[in-house]
Amino acid sequence: MIAPRPEGMKRPIAGLRWWILALLTASFSINFIDRQTFSVLAPVLRKEFDFTNTDYSIMVFCFLLGMAVMQIPIGTLFDRLGPRRTFSLIVLGWSFTTAAHAWARGLWQFSALRFLLGNFECGNYSGGMKVVSQWFPARERALAGGIFNSGSLIGPVIAPPLVVWLTQQFNWRFAFLATSTLGFLWLVFWLRLFHEPRQHPRLAPQERALIEGEPIESIASSETTPPIRRVSVRTLLGYRQTWGVILIRAFSGPFTHFYWYWLPSYLSERGLSLTLIGLLAWIPYTGGGVGNVFGGWLAGRLLQRGASIDRTRKLCFVLGGTLAASSAFIPLMPSAGVAIALIWLAILGANIIEANYIGVVTDVFPESVVGRLTGLTGVGDNIMSMSLMLITGIVVDRFSYLPIFIAVGVIPLVEVLALFLGVRRVERLALTTA
């Protein structure tokens, strides 16, 4: 039954779910501009504070530890308070914390702020998954998830030239202050536009029917799944499929975190100046945006042509994993330009997987548990990412980047195996409260 609209409603907004998606994508972009500000400034901060690669890896580790600690609590908060209030809390938190970096003076102050930033920023992905599962029918979820997740690449595309310009025109402290204002501006639009579908005063009846009228079972399974009101974390952990999606994200995290946090430093190691890093470091991340949108489009196209959800997701995973494995050869490239081109291709492949991973989660699990489930997968992501980030600084200081790039090249192949052996068949899971 369609819920009645509140009195005093305004005229419906055409395609409202896509406007909601645009806001989600903007939030993820701002999230990554804030976190990438630190990565872009890493060469400057190393010089001013005499940081080693190991020091830098400790600060990245603290950020990821902060994310790991709060993944499940924030995911649970999204399920209990809903996206409107929870997004408001975390965006305010990460914006104030980003601004506070301007006053940091040394390794442990930066480490503490990175930990706090991770506490707030970890919820963006969980909340985005929650909103996509609420606002989009099954056939559109991979595309919507891909567009939303492209914010994680739009931010890194914008950050290098923006942060380098701010630093050269003013200083690195001003760069942190300037980027922190974006979250406050976003929050104004979020509070004006977002409500959940059943309560939204400007959602057209036709769009409401589209959102509510296409259960995943009509595509993925002939069986119907009874509604589940409360499923505990312990119950979720009892399912093989839960461990499958945890493993996929646990191995996708180190891949993406490596390029988010170490690409400017790697390019600096190859002899690029701060100005050249600002001019070139954004290019590989555009491959991620293309991969997200293409991965979602390809999945939708295959579904339209009659492929099952199971076959569609697996084909996209295999294609993306093959392309992303090219990371292993990047240090062998003869020039920084060729290396950047290969990084672009690898990031494209990884994000074909990412778009369809979002689809897998919402295909297999009901919306009522997506927040908690995403929190669980985030813990796996952060544990693996913390390990690789800490190891990266030590290995680079003592050896070179080559062993790290080889490990990063193997990671996407493990993700593919986790889908085939962990999740196995992509279809709606009949959860119980037992």
C-alpha positions in Angstrom: 0.0 0.0 0.0 1.3 3.4 -0.9 1.8 5.7 2.1 -0.3 9.0 2.0 1.6 12.2 1.3 2.0 14.7 4.0 -0.2 17.8 3.9 1.2 20.8 2.1 3.2 18.7 -0.3 4.9 20.4 -3.3 4.8 19.3 -6.9 6.6 15.9 -7.4 10.1 16.0 -8.7 10.6 14.1 -12.0 13.2 11.3 -11.7 13.7 12.0 -8.0 15.7 8.9 -7.4 18.4 10.1 -9.8 18.6 13.5 -7.9 19.0 11.5 -4.7 21.7 9.5 -6.4 23.4 12.7 -7.5 23.5 13.9 -3.9 25.0 10.6 -2.8 27.6 10.7 -5.5 28.5 14.3 -4.4 28.9 13.2 -0.8 31.3 10.4 -1.8 33.2 12.9 -4.0 33.6 15.3 -1.1 34.5 12.4 1.3 37.4 11.6 -1.0 38.5 15.1 -1.7 38.8 15.5 2.1 40.8 12.3 2.5 42.9 12.8 -0.7 44.0 16.2 0.5 46.3 14.5 2.9 47.6 12.1 0.2 48.3 14.9 -2.3 50.1 16.9 0.4 52.2 13.9 1.5 55.3 15.0 -0.4 55.0 18.5 1.2 54.4 17.2 4.7 57.3 14.7 4.4 59.6 17.6 3.6 58.3 19.9 6.4 58.1 17.3 9.1 60.8 14.9 7.9 58.4 12.0 7.6 59.6 8.7 6.2 57.5 6.3 4.1 57.0 4.3 7.3 55.8 7.4 9.2 53.3 8.0 6.4 52.1 4.4 6.4 51.5 4.8 10.2 49.2 7.8 9.6 47.3 5.9 6.8 47.1 2.9 9.2 45.5 5.2 11.8 42.9 6.4 9.4 41.9 2.9 8.4 41.9 1.8 12.0 39.4 4.6 12.7 37.3 3.3 9.9 37.4 -0.3 11.1 36.4 0.6 14.7 33.3 2.4 13.6 32.1 0.4 10.6 29.6 -1.8 12.4 28.3 1.0 14.8 27.8 3.4 11.9 26.2 0.7 9.8 23.8 -0.1 12.6 23.1 3.6 13.0 22.0 3.8 9.4 19.6 0.9 9.9 18.2 2.4 13.1 18.1 6.2 12.5 17.9 6.1 8.8 20.1 7.8 6.2 18.8 11.4 6.6 20.0 11.8 10.2 23.0 9.5 10.1 24.5 11.2 7.0 24.0 14.6 8.7 26.0 13.4 11.7 28.9 11.9 9.9 29.3 14.7 7.3 29.4 17.3 10.0 32.0 15.1 11.9 34.4 14.6 9.0 34.1 18.3 7.8 35.2 19.6 11.3 37.9 17.0 11.5 39.3 17.9 8.1 39.5 21.5 9.1 41.4 20.6 12.3 44.3 19.2 10.2 45.3 22.7 9.6 46.6 23.0 13.2 48.4 19.6 13.3 52.1 19.6 14.2 53.8 16.3 13.9 53.3 12.5 13.4 51.0 11.8 16.4 48.7 14.8 16.0 48.2 13.9 12.3 47.7 10.2 13.3 45.0 11.1 15.9 43.2 13.3 13.4 43.4 10.6 10.7 41.9 8.1 13.2 39.0 10.5 14.0 38.4 11.3 10.3 38.2 7.5 9.6 35.5 7.2 12.4 33.2 9.6 10.4 34.1 8.8 6.8 33.6 5.1 7.0 29.8 5.5 7.0 29.5 7.1 3.6 29.7 3.7 1.8 27.3 2.0 4.2 24.8 4.8 3.9 25.1 4.9 0.1 24.4 1.1 -0.1 21.4 1.6 2.1 20.0 4.4 0.0 20.6 2.6 -3.3 18.7 -0.5 -1.9 15.8 1.8 -0.8 15.5 4.0 -3.9 16.3 1.7 -6.9 14.6 -1.3 -8.4 16.8 -4.4 -8.9 17.4 -3.8 -12.6 18.9 -0.4 -11.9 21.0 -1.1 -8.7 24.3 -2.0 -10.4 24.1 1.2 -12.5 23.1 3.3 -9.5 25.8 1.7 -7.4 28.3 2.3 -10.1 27.4 6.0 -10.4 27.4 6.4 -6.6 30.8 4.6 -6.2 32.2 6.8 -9.0 32.3 9.5 -6.4 35.2 7.7 -4.9 37.0 8.4 -8.1 35.6 11.9 -8.9 37.1 13.1 -5.6 40.6 11.9 -6.3 40.3 13.4 -9.8 39.4 16.8 -8.4 41.8 16.7 -5.4 45.3 16.8 -7.0 44.9 19.9 -9.1 42.7 21.6 -6.5 44.9 20.9 -3.5 48.2 21.7 -5.3 46.7 25.0 -6.5 45.5 25.9 -3.0 48.9 25.0 -1.5 50.9 27.0 -4.1 48.6 30.0 -3.9 48.3 30.0 -0.1 49.8 27.1 2.0 49.0 23.5 2.9 47.1 24.5 6.1 44.7 26.6 4.0 44.2 23.6 1.7 42.7 21.6 4.6 40.4 24.5 5.6 39.2 25.1 2.1 38.3 21.5 1.3 36.5 21.1 4.7 33.8 23.6 3.7 32.4 21.3 0.9 30.7 19.0 3.4 28.9 21.9 5.1 27.6 23.1 1.8 26.4 19.6 0.8 24.5 19.2 4.1 22.2 22.1 3.2 21.0 20.3 0.0 20.8 16.9 1.7 18.4 18.2 4.4 16.2 19.9 1.9 15.9 17.0 -0.5 16.3 13.7 1.2 13.5 11.6 2.8 13.0 7.8 2.6 10.7 6.8 -0.4 7.6 5.9 1.6 7.6 9.3 3.4 9.0 11.6 0.6 6.5 14.4 -0.1 7.8 15.0 -3.6 8.0 11.4 -5.0 5.6 10.9 -7.9 3.2 8.0 -7.6 4.6 6.4 -10.8 8.2 6.5 -9.6 7.1 5.2 -6.2 5.4 2.2 -7.9 8.6 1.6 -10.0 10.7 1.6 -6.8 8.4 -0.7 -4.8 7.0 -2.8 -7.6 10.1 -4.8 -8.7 11.2 -7.2 -6.0 14.5 -9.0 -6.7 12.8 -12.3 -6.6 11.0 -11.5 -9.8 14.4 -11.6 -11.5 16.7 -13.7 -9.5 14.5 -16.4 -8.1 11.0 -17.9 -8.4 10.7 -18.2 -4.7 9.4 -15.4 -2.4 11.2 -14.3 0.7 9.2 -13.4 3.8 9.9 -10.0 5.2 12.5 -10.0 8.0 12.2 -7.4 10.8 15.4 -8.0 12.8 18.4 -10.1 11.9 21.3 -10.0 14.3 25.0 -9.7 13.2 25.6 -13.2 14.6 22.9 -14.6 12.4 24.3 -12.8 9.3 27.7 -14.3 10.1 26.2 -17.8 9.9 25.6 -17.5 6.2 28.3 -18.5 3.6 27.2 -15.6 1.4 28.0 -13.1 4.2 31.6 -14.4 4.3 31.7 -14.3 0.5 30.9 -10.6 0.3 33.2 -9.9 3.3 36.1 -11.5 1.4 35.3 -9.6 -1.8 35.4 -6.3 -0.1 38.3 -7.3 2.2 40.5 -7.8 -1.0 39.0 -4.9 -3.0 39.9 -2.5 -0.2 43.7 -2.8 -0.2 43.7 -2.4 -4.0 41.7 0.9 -4.0 43.4 2.2 -0.8 46.8 1.7 -2.3 46.1 3.9 -5.3 44.2 6.5 -3.2 46.9 7.0 -0.6 50.2 6.0 -2.4 49.8 7.2 -6.0 51.1 10.8 -5.4 54.0 9.4 -3.4 54.8 6.8 -6.1 54.8 9.4 -8.8 57.1 11.6 -6.6 59.4 8.5 -6.3 59.5 8.4 -10.1 60.8 12.0 -10.2 57.6 14.1 -10.7 57.4 17.5 -9.0 54.4 18.6 -7.0 53.2 20.7 -10.0 53.4 17.6 -12.3 51.6 15.5 -9.7 48.8 18.1 -9.6 48.7 17.9 -13.4 48.9 14.2 -13.9 47.8 12.3 -10.7 44.1 12.8 -11.4 44.2 11.0 -14.7 44.3 7.3 -13.5 41.2 8.0 -11.3 39.1 8.8 -14.4 39.5 5.1 -15.3 37.6 4.3 -12.1 34.7 6.6 -13.0 34.5 5.0 -16.4 34.7 1.5 -14.9 31.9 2.2 -12.4 29.6 3.5 -15.0 30.5 1.0 -17.7 30.3 -1.9 -15.2 26.8 -0.8 -14.2 25.7 -0.2 -17.8 27.1 -3.6 -18.9 25.2 -5.4 -16.1 22.0 -3.6 -17.0 22.5 -4.4 -20.7 23.1 -8.1 -20.0 20.0 -8.3 -17.8 17.9 -6.6 -20.5 19.1 -9.3 -23.0 17.9 -12.0 -20.8 21.0 -13.0 -18.8 20.4 -14.1 -15.2 21.7 -11.9 -12.4 24.0 -14.7 -11.4 25.6 -14.9 -14.8 25.7 -11.2 -15.2 27.6 -10.5 -12.0 30.1 -13.3 -12.7 30.9 -12.1 -16.2 31.5 -8.6 -15.0 33.7 -9.8 -12.1 35.9 -11.9 -14.5 36.3 -9.0 -17.0 37.1 -6.5 -14.2 39.5 -8.9 -12.5 41.5 -9.6 -15.6 42.0 -5.9 -16.3 42.8 -5.0 -12.7 45.5 -7.7 -12.5 47.6 -5.6 -14.9 48.8 -3.7 -11.7 51.5 -6.3 -11.3 53.4 -4.9 -14.4 53.3 -1.2 -13.5 56.8 -0.8 -12.0 58.3 -2.4 -15.1 57.0 0.3 -17.4 59.7 2.4 -19.0 58.3 5.9 -18.2 55.9 7.5 -15.8 53.5 8.2 -18.6 53.2 4.6 -19.6 52.8 3.6 -15.9 50.0 6.1 -15.5 48.2 4.6 -18.6 48.4 1.1 -17.1 47.2 2.3 -13.7 44.2 3.9 -15.5 43.4 0.5 -17.0 43.8 -1.4 -13.7 41.6 1.0 -11.8 39.0 0.8 -14.6 38.9 -3.0 -14.1 38.7 -2.8 -10.3 35.7 -0.5 -10.6 33.8 -2.8 -13.0 34.0 -5.3 -10.1 33.0 -2.6 -7.6 29.9 -1.6 -9.4 28.8 -5.2 -9.6 29.8 -5.9 -6.0 27.3 -3.3 -4.9 24.8 -5.1 -7.1 25.7 -8.5 -5.5 25.1 -7.2 -2.0 21.7 -5.7 -2.8 20.7 -8.8 -5.0 21.5 -11.3 -2.2 20.5 -9.5 1.0 17.3 -7.6 1.8 17.4 -3.8 2.4 16.7 -4.3 6.1 20.2 -5.7 6.8 22.3 -3.8 4.2 23.6 -1.2 6.7 24.8 -3.9 9.2 26.1 -6.1 6.4 28.1 -3.3 4.9 29.5 -2.5 8.3 30.7 -6.1 8.5 32.3 -6.0 5.1 33.9 -2.7 5.9 35.7 -4.3 8.9 37.2 -6.9 6.6 38.2 -4.1 4.1 39.9 -2.0 6.8 41.7 -4.9 8.5 43.2 -6.0 5.1 43.9 -2.4 4.0 45.5 -1.5 7.3 47.9 -4.4 6.9 48.9 -3.6 3.3 49.2 0.2 4.0 51.5 -0.5 7.0 53.5 -3.1 5.1 53.8 -0.7 2.0 55.8 1.9 3.9 58.2 -0.6 5.4 58.7 -2.4 2.1 59.2 0.8 0.1 61.7 2.1 2.7 63.7 -1.2 2.7 63.2 -2.5 -0.9 61.1 -0.9 -3.6 57.5 -0.6 -4.9 57.8 -3.8 -7.0 56.7 -6.4 -4.4 53.7 -4.2 -3.5 52.5 -3.8 -7.1 52.7 -7.6 -7.6 50.5 -8.1 -4.5 48.1 -5.5 -5.8 47.9 -7.3 -9.1 47.0 -10.6 -7.4 44.2 -9.1 -5.3 41.5 -8.8 -8.0 41.8 -12.5 -8.9 41.2 -13.4 -5.3 38.0 -11.2 -5.4 36.7 -13.3 -8.4 37.4 -16.5 -6.5 35.5 -15.2 -3.5 32.4 -14.6 -5.6 32.6 -18.0 -7.3 33.4 -20.0 -4.1 32.0 -17.9 -1.3 28.8 -16.4 -2.7 28.5 -19.1 -5.3 25.0 -18.3 -6.8 23.8 -14.7 -6.9 20.2 -14.9 -5.8 18.0 -13.5 -2.9 18.9 -15.2 0.4 16.0 -16.3 2.6 17.1 -15.0 6.0 15.7 -16.1 9.3 15.8 -14.5 12.7 17.0 -17.7 14.4 
